[in-house]
Amino acid sequence: MTASNLVFDRSFISEIVYGSILMGSIRIRSEEIIELLSICSNNNYILIYLYASKAELLKRVNNSADYNLLLKYYDLLSNEYQKVINRIKAHIRVIELCTDQEDYLTNLLE
């Protein structure tokens, strides 16, 4: 596998968001975040950020535990993701796609 075809699902970005909201701290140092973003930038990585509205996610959940967690944390997590994504945009290209519509991938292919 080469850097040109490397794909991450979540990665360190989720650690930044979920760690700060759910755990009260993150397990990755600021220096490590900067280093990872530098590697991403130097290799011309593109972040594809998929998100959905709270209403859409509530329709997708299959059990009451997930439903309750979503109700409790969606706004906090969504806001934190947006802050992190906005900071990342200074380092690498970011494509944001809302998965509420069935044709959201069409925007990626354009």
N, C-alpha and C positions, 0 to 999 in steps of 0.2 A: 504494500500500500504506500502510495506517495502522498505528500501533502496536498497535491492538486485534487485528490478525490477523497479527502478525509471528511467524515461527517460525525458530529457529536450530537447526542440527544441530551439536552439540558446543559451539562458541563458545569464549569465553575460559576457561571452566571446564576444558576439556580441556588448554588450554595450561598452566594451573596444575598439573594432575596429571601430564601426560606430560612437561612440561618439567622438573619437579623430579625425576622418577624417571629418565627416559631421557637427559636432557641435563645434569642437574646444576644447572640454573637455569632460570628462566622469563623470557620476553621481554616481560613486562608488569609494570609497576611497581605496588606496593601501592596508590598513590594512584589509579591507573587502575582497579584492581579495585574499590576503594571507589566510585569514580565510576560505573562500570558497574552495580554493585549498587544504587546510589542511583537511577539511571535506571530500572532494572527495578522497584524498589520504588515509585517515583513513578507508574509506568504500570501498576501492579497485575499485573505479569508473574507467571506461574506456571512454575516449572521442573518438567518431567516427566523424572525420572531413571529411565532404563531400565537394568537390569542383569541379569546371568545368573550362575549358579554356574559354577565352573571346569569341572565335569563336563559341563554343558550346552554351554558354549562349545567344549570339546574335541570334542564330537560334531558341531559345526557347521563346524569348520575343514576346508578342502579340500586343504591341502598341508602338507608336513612342516615348512617354514620357519615358517609361522604356528603350527603345533602346538608347535614348540620355543619360540618367543617367548612363547606363552601359558603354557606350563609355567614358563618362567623368570620372567615378570613379573606374572602374574595376582595373586598375593597382595599384592605391593607396590602395584600400581595400584589394586586393589580397596580396600585399606586407606586409601590416599591419597584416593581418590574419596570414601570415607565421611567422612573428616576434613573435606574441602572442603565437601561437601554439608551436613554438620552446622553449619559456620560460616555457610554461605549461608542456612540456615533462620532465622537471626536477622534477615535482611533481606527475604526474599521467601518466599512459600508454595512448598513443595516436595512433589510427589507422587512417591513411589518405587514402581516397579513391577518385579517380578521376571518376566522373560520366559521362565522355565523352563516355565511352564504355558501351554498354548495359549489359555486364556481370560483372559490377563492384562489385556487391554483392557477386559474387563467391569468391573473395579475402577475404571477411569478414568471410565466412563460413569455410575457410581453416584453 
